[in-house]
Amino acid sequence: MEAWWSEDSDDDFRVQSQRARRREASVASTSTILPDTVDNDDYCEIIGEDAEPDILFSAEVIDLTKDDSETLIQPQRQNETRLNSVETQFGIVVKPGNFIQVKGTFLGELKINFIQVTTIIRNQKGETFIRGIPYTRLRNLKGKIKYRTNEVCMVLHTYKHANREPDPPILIDVKPERVVRWRTFILTNASYPAHSVDLGRYAHPFRSLEQQELLAEKFGVIVCRWRVSIIYSIDGRNRTKAEQEMIEHLRSSDVPDPKYRVPDEQNFEAWRGCRKRGGAWKAHFDSEKSLKVPVLRQPGQMYTLFDSFSGAGGVSRGAQDAGIKVRYALDKEPEV
């Protein structure tokens, strides 16, 4: 039998954390979202990953009053020295701008699989840390986004202040021994499967599809199209609490490389269909003309509506009465 991979243990180590404190001024470091990635297939340490997904939302009802300050990492602290690079125990040289795979790294209960490196720092104790933007595989989001091989989600924690702009996203620290390897990374707002990992590259007569997917997870390109944003505020007792959590598809303004950027309108139309003057339902060729040109609505032509969280259907009924075609209406309650 072909010996095609090996496994090492992946003990769970929590990210170094400090209790978040009120900051008099924002000192958060900035970063370029898409780094100059390094891909070196001459070296690779294969690490066995947990099969069980970790939890982002532990219940259907999310407790937004929980104090999560223990998991937040200050983006920059006093008495730290910035380094140009750091070499891990396996000889991997990590620099700002690299995209790296990490093991045993968590942010709260959410497993972090990758980090986009923004800074290498050494603290007062002489300890060296790799600091950057965290990413998690989609399977760790408990079904909030459909899992696809090597598709990841950016994890952004942001402080909100009264009467001023929110701080830049908070970064996390990992020790160099947590680094597995460099990975090739693509940030895109294009819809799946554009730029996705090619499983055919790992095909072999003696490998199953599951084995091909596992190899792709270890060595294939990593693609991000999503971000989960957790917005924090500081209460009167100087405690942080999560006020809002949202999952968003990336927009064209989030993608610096034009090779991986598509117009937002292209994504909107792929999801909802093209917009037509006078309505997309039973539209006719005059609907393609400029908005400055008058158009007569044809018999049966209507605007369309998607009623999400429809409840008893009051919005849908009102839309129908107003002459709008209700294409879809949904609610999680089975009685609706």
N, C-alpha and C positions, 0 to 999 in steps of 0.2 A: 504493500500500500504506500502511496506517495506521502511522504512527511512534508506537508506544505505549510504548516505554521507551528509556532510554539507559543506557550502562554506563561506569563509571569503573574505573580500575585499582584493585586491592586488594592492594597489596604486603604481604607477611607481615612483621610486626614482632612481636617477642617481648615479653611483658609484662615491665616493669621488675621485677627480682628482687634479693634480697639473700640471702646465705647465712644460713640459720636458725640461731639461737643459743639456748642454754638460757636460759629466762626464769625469774627468781626469783619472779615473781608474774604472774598472768594479767592482761593489760591489754587483752584483746580487746574490741572494741566490740560492742555488741548492736544488733539491728535488728528492725524489724517485717517479717515475711515478705511481707505484702501491702501495698505502698505506695499512697498516693493518686496514681494514675497520671495522666499528662497526655497527652492526644491532640490534636494540632494538625495537621489535614490541610491547612492552608494552606501549610505548608512541608514539603518532603520532598526529600532528596537521595538518588537511587537509586544504589546501589552494587552492582556485579556481584559475586556470591559464587562461591567455588570450587565446582565441580561434584563434585570428588573428595572422598570422606569422609576425615576425619582419624582417627587411631588412638587409641583409649583403651587397649585391650588389644592389644599388638602381636603376641601369640602365644597359642596355646591354653593353654600353660603360662605363668602369670604369674610373673615374677621379683619376689618381694616383698622381695628384699635390696638392690635398686637404691637408691642414695642420690639422693633427689629433692629435696634441700634447696635446690637452685638455683632451683626453681620456686615455692617457698613464699614468701608475702608476709606479713610481720608485720602484724597487724591494727591496731596503733597503736605509734608510735615516739616517742621523746623529741624535743624541739625541733621539733615540728610545730605548725602553726597551723591551726585549723579555720576553714573559710570557709562562709558561708551559701549561696553559689552560685558558679558559674563560667560564663562565656560562651565558647562555642567560636568558631572562626574563621568559622563559617557563621551565627552569631547565635543558636545554640541555647543557652538558659539551662538549666543542669543544677543541680538541687537534691537534697539528701537526700530519699529517698522516690521519686524518679523511677525508671522502668524504661526503660533505653536500649539501643539497638542499637549495637554496636561493630564495627569492622573490624580485621583484622590482629592479633588478640589470641589468644594461646595460653597454656595452662597445661600445661607439659610439652609433650606431643605432641597434646594435646586442644585443638581449636579452640573458643574462647569467642565466642559470637554476641551475648550480651546480659549486662547487668549491672544488678542491683537496687542502686541507689545508697544507701549508708549514710552516707558522709562525703565532704566535699570538703576536701582538705588542701594546705598549702603547706609545703615543707621548708626547711631552712636555706639551700639554694642559690637559693631563690626559685621553684622549680619547683612547678607545681600539678598535682595528681593527683586523679582521681575514684576512689573506693574503694568496693567493694561485693561482693555475692554473685554469683558467675559462673553463667551458664546456657549450655548447649550444645544445638543442635538434635539431635533423635534420630538423624538420619542419621550423625552423627559418632561414634556408639557402636558402630559396626561390627556392626550387626545384633543387638545385645544386646536392644534394644527395637524393635519394628516401627515403621518411620518413618511418620509422618503429618504432613501439612502444618501448619506452625506449632506443632507440639507440641515442647516442650523439656524438658530435664532439669536440675535444680539440681545443682551440683557442690560438694560439701562436703569440705574437707580439715580433719581434726581431729587435734590432739595428744593422745596418751594418756599419763597419768602414773601411776606406781605409787602405790597407796593413796590416790587422790583422783579426783574427777570429771574427765572430759576437758574441755579448754578449749573455748570457743565456736568455731565454724568459722572457719578462716582466710580472710581477704578478699584480693582482688587489686586492684592499682592499674592504671589506664590514663590516658594523657594525654588532654587535651580534644580534640586533633585526631583521635583514634581514634573519636569519637562520630559516628554516622550520623544518628540521629534519636531522638525519643521513641517508645515503643511502648505500646499498651494491653495490659495484662497481667492474666491471671486465674490465680490459684492455686486448685486444686480437688482434692479426692480422689474426685470423681465419675468413673465409668468413661467412656471414650470411647464415643460422640461428644458427650456432654454438654458444652456451652459451646464446642465446637470452631468453628474459623473457617468462615464460610459462603462456599463457593466460588461460589455462585450470585450473590453480590453483584458479582463481577468478570466475569460472563458477558457476552459480546458476540458478535453474529453473525459477526464476522471474527476471533475469538480461538479458538484451540484450547484444550483442557483443560489442556495443559501451560502455555500462556500465562496462563490463569486462575490456576493454582497459583503461577506465578512472581509475579504481581501480588499474590496473597494473602500470599506470603512477604515482599514488600516493605512492604505496608501493613496487613495483617490483624491481628486480635487474636492474641496469643501466649498459649499455655495450657501450664501446667506441672502434671503429675500424678505425676512421678517425681523421685527424687533418687539420685545416685550418691555414696556416702560412702567416702572413703579415710581409714583410720585410721593415724596415724603414731605412732612411739615414738622416743625418743632413746636411743641405745646408750651404752656406757661410753666411747666415743671421741667423744662429743658429736656424733654423726652422726644424721640422721633417716633412717628407713627405713619403707616402707609395710608394715604387717602384715596389713591386711585391706581388701578392697574389696567393696562390696555395692551392688546396685541394688534400691531399694525403692519400692513404690507409696506415695504420701502417705496419711496417715491423717487422720481428722477433727480430731485435736488439732493438726495442722500447718496447718489452714486457719482463719484468723481471721474471715473474712467468712462469716456463716451462709448467705448467698445461694448460695455455691459449695460448701457443706459437706453431705455426706450421711453417715448413720450407717455406721460400719464394717461392722456386721452385714449391711447391704444389699449392700455390695460382696462380702463373703464368700459370701453366698448366691447372688449372681449368678454367681460363679466356680465354686462347688462344688455348688450346689443347696441347697435348704432342709434344715435339720436336723429330723429326726423322732424322736419317742420310740419306741424299739424298733428304729430303723433306717429309712433312707429308701428302701431297696429293697423294693418291694411294700408300701409303707406304707398304712395305712387311716385312716379319719377319727378314730379314738380317739387317733392320734398327735398330733393338734393340741391335745389337752387340756393343762391345767397339769401340770407335773412332780409336783405333789403328789397328783394323781389316779392311782391304780394303772392300769396298762394291760397287757393280755395281748397278747403278740406273736402275730400271725397266721401261719398256715402260709406259709413261703417268705419272710417278712419278715426282713431282715438289715441290719446296718450295712454301709456301703460304704467301700472303701479305694482311694486313689490311691498306688501304689508308685513313686515317682521314684527314679532311680539304683538300679534294682532288682537289677543284677548278675545272678547266676545264678537269682534268684527265691526265695531262702530265706524272706524276709519274706512274700512273697505266698503261698507254700505254707503257712507257719504260720498266716497269716490265714485261708486257706481251711479249714484243719483246725479252726480255732476258730469257724467258722461265719460268717465275714465275706465279703461279696461283693466281689471284687476287680474294680473297674470298669476301671482302667487300670494298666499297668505299663510303664515306659520306661527305656531305658538307651542311651547314645550308641554302644555297641559293636554293630555290625551282627550279630555272631554270637549275641547274647543274644536 
